[in-house]
Amino acid sequence: MNIVVLVKQVPDSSAERSLRSDDNTVDRESANNVINEMDEYAIEEALKLQEAHGGEVTLLSMGPERATEAIRKGLQMGPDKGVHIVDDALAGSCALATSKVLAAALRTLSPDLILCGAEATDARGQVVPQMVAERLGAPALTGTRKLTVDGTSLTAERQTEEGYEVLTASTPAVVSVWDTINEPRFPSFKGIMAAKKKPIQTLTLADLGIAADEVGATGASTAVVEHSKRPPRAAGTRVEDSGEGGLALVEFLSSEKFV
């Protein structure tokens, strides 16, 4: 089974993140950039399927030169190789453009199964997996908490607020996963050392037949026009109960339209 896992380098969600003042995009230069946490669960699922069914696992990422760090980090877990789409024109790409580029690269790889995290922690859009599937004309099994593969047949449990839904499809397909699907393995020392020598292929927009004005800020369908920092938390309202505290509470709840 030929499995491709989409991975993304994102600013560490445990640290403070900010937007650039010149173009209102995420400031990635000053951030501590790491592999998207949800993608690690997708990598783990790919490796489990590889162990059960054989085949090859490839990591695919789109991003600047430094995104190679995220690919190498993922390769430490055990995948066979990486593919890095890197081009200066990609900076500022929206979800639509991102899905177009990823789909073009996936066509060159001809995977049986495409795995990815259900969301990236920088944008939290939860739309790229569906967009990629639409561009490829493939089924999208999104928000998966359990995946079963039987030959070319896939069965997924889609996590919902009320429980789960059972979905079935045939390969090739796109499957996005939540962190409830498994527990990612820790890279071994052997895996860390081996990852340094694993091949990473580089692709540009020209390689994929995509024009520069179709992506990046120029080709973006959406843009952040203004941003401001979250205002400091204001002090709460305190009422000294001198016998009419209950009335004051009701008046406050009423003013805030809670009652």
Secondary structure, DSSP 8 states (H G I E B T S, - for coil): -EEEEE--EEE-TTS---B-TTT--B--SSS-EEE-HHHHHHHHHHHHHHHHH--EEEEEEES-GGGHHHHHHHHTTS-SEEEEE--GGGTT--HHHHHHHHHHHHHHH--SEEEEES--TTT----HHHHHHHHHT--EEEEEEEEEEETTEEEEEEE-SSSEEEEEEESSEEEEE-TTS-------HHHHHHHTTS-EEEE-HHHHT--GGGSHHHH-S--------------------SS-HHHHHHHHHHHTT--
